[in-house]
Amino acid sequence: VGFRSFRHFSSMLNPSIRVKYTSEIRHSENQQNPEFVVTAEDDPQNPVVSHSPSGCWRVILKRVLPMEDSRVNVSVSGRVRFGLAHPATVQ
């Protein structure tokens, strides 16, 4: 809880541009486990919230990547996208 990282990625509103995303681990008021939150700088009122880092980034990728079939599973490493696998973080 309290971890925060930043990365640039395609916008969920306009995938042709890149925006800064802020990833955070927050205390959840309703659950024992923390919540994972990713907020795009071009849409700060609509953060993506999940029980896992992969859950957040899966939602973002589904919104950014053009897919004919929305039932297709998207695989993503939330630990990598959140910055939790970075050597400076792992120490």
C-alpha positions in Angstrom: 0.0 0.0 0.0 1.4 3.4 -1.0 3.4 2.2 -4.0 3.1 4.5 -7.0 4.7 4.2 -10.5 4.4 5.9 -13.9 4.5 4.7 -17.5 3.6 6.0 -20.9 1.2 4.0 -23.0 -1.5 4.5 -25.7 -4.5 6.5 -24.6 -7.8 4.6 -23.9 -9.6 7.6 -25.4 -7.4 8.1 -28.5 -5.0 5.1 -29.0 -3.0 7.1 -31.6 -1.5 9.2 -28.8 0.6 8.2 -25.8 -0.3 9.5 -22.3 1.1 9.0 -18.8 -0.5 6.4 -16.6 -0.2 6.4 -12.8 -0.3 3.0 -11.1 -1.0 2.9 -7.4 -1.6 0.4 -4.7 -4.2 1.7 -2.2 -5.9 0.6 1.0 -9.4 -0.6 0.2 -12.1 0.6 2.6 -14.4 -2.4 1.7 -11.9 -5.3 1.6 -9.0 -6.7 3.5 -6.8 -6.7 0.4 -5.4 -3.6 -1.2 -6.8 -2.3 -4.5 -4.8 -1.6 -7.6 -5.6 1.6 -9.4 -4.4 2.9 -12.8 -5.3 6.4 -13.9 -4.7 7.9 -17.3 -3.6 11.6 -17.4 -6.2 12.3 -20.2 -9.1 10.7 -18.2 -8.4 11.2 -14.5 -12.1 10.9 -13.4 -12.2 7.3 -14.6 -9.5 5.3 -13.0 -9.3 1.5 -13.6 -9.6 -0.3 -10.3 -9.0 -4.0 -9.7 -8.1 -6.6 -7.1 -4.8 -7.2 -9.0 -2.3 -5.3 -11.1 -3.0 -7.6 -14.1 -6.7 -6.9 -13.8 -6.2 -3.2 -14.3 -3.9 -3.5 -17.3 -6.1 -6.2 -18.9 -8.9 -3.6 -18.9 -6.7 -0.9 -20.4 -5.3 -3.2 -23.1 -8.8 -4.3 -24.1 -9.8 -0.7 -24.5 -6.7 0.3 -26.5 -6.2 -2.7 -28.7 -8.6 -3.1 -31.7 -10.2 -6.5 -31.5 -13.0 -8.0 -33.6 -14.0 -10.4 -30.9 -14.3 -8.9 -27.4 -14.3 -12.4 -25.9 -10.6 -12.8 -26.7 -8.6 -13.2 -23.5 -5.8 -10.6 -23.1 -2.7 -11.7 -21.3 -0.6 -9.1 -19.5 1.9 -9.1 -16.6 0.5 -6.6 -14.2 3.7 -6.8 -12.1 5.7 -5.6 -15.1 3.2 -2.9 -16.1 2.9 -1.7 -12.5 6.7 -1.6 -12.1 6.7 -4.2 -9.4 9.1 -6.4 -11.3 11.7 -3.6 -11.8 15.0 -4.3 -10.2 14.9 -1.1 -8.1 11.5 -2.1 -6.7 12.4 -5.8 -6.1 15.4 -5.0 -3.8 
